[in-house]
Amino acid sequence: MSTKGLLSMSMKPWGVRARKLAAATVGAATVVVISGPAAAAAPDPVVPLACADMGTHYRVFNKQDVHIPLGIHYKSGPGGTVKASIQTSLSTTLKVSMSASFSAGALIAKAETTFGIEASVTATIQQTYEYSNNIKAGKYGHLQFGNWGWRMGVEKYTLDANCRKSSSVEGTVTSMPSAASWGYKYWETAS
Amino acid sequence: MPPSTSAQTAAGTTKMSGYLAAVTTSNASTAATVVATGARPTITEQSGRVTTMVIRDEGANVWAKGNYRLVIYCAGTGTLYAYFELGGESEIQELLPCAPTVSTGTVDLALPNDASASKVMIIPAGETEAAVAYQIQRV
């Protein structure tokens, strides 16, 4: 092999075959310059983009069913029957206990996505219905109409341009109305 | 459900009034009645849109051991699912389709021991538009 051939081989990655070939052709009258592979061209510097999720976010957790009472609290007894009459135009609105402002719409949307529920910032029912319940002898019966919503924990946090959490506040959604579930709750007391 | 036009709402209201009246008449209490509800629609209006309403009533009182029957009355269109729970016992059933004349469905539960807490849920399927009433009887 000629020197030119060896030099052209030296431009390729330094492998076993190349070394053996070079060793086989070294002789007293031949000077072989063996060089390592040419350095790869440096890549263009990476310019980081801002975090795609930069901004304010909500996380919800620990969902529990709650009855959100509305209208008249009926009580009767001892014993007999307690009856509730028709009431009109009852409504309830999202209530949150947190030391930070929040977007009601964003919070509802997050809860719906996280839990697969159908919630509402404000829920209204035009007309309730009658309901009666027998009361155990010696007890007082209580009836109240309401919306069957949820209570849950909430975290409001912010992601900065590097996708790092830059602030976080936790609070409680004390009542989040459901869009469609309404009804009565009955209970008894001794007095 | 799509927003209703005023004409549709008026016609729907008239039909629903008839369904409510029919169901109320059928749901007369008897000596066996423990809980009774008045007739209510399976739809409600939220923010100008007609939406399906899930009926859910719960009690936190004690139920003596024995046999109980949930009797559901329905008039209108569509299908209802009835969920009945007393203590740790529960059943859910798909009821016969509602019709313009009142139809009746029942769900039975047997309590082997005294139990606390009760739950009744009436869940309309799809675009059910009906009036519903129910009572719980000790049988």
Interface residues (C-beta under 8 A of the other chain):
Chain A: H67 I86 S120 A123 T124 I125 Q126 T128 Y129 E130 Y131 S132 N133 N134 K136 K139 G141 W148 S178 A179 A180 S181 W182 G183 Y184 K185 Y186 W187 E188
Chain B: S29 T33 V34 V35 A36 T37 G38 A39 R40 T44 E45 Q46 T51 T52 M53 V54 I55 R56 D57 E58 G59 A60 N61 V62
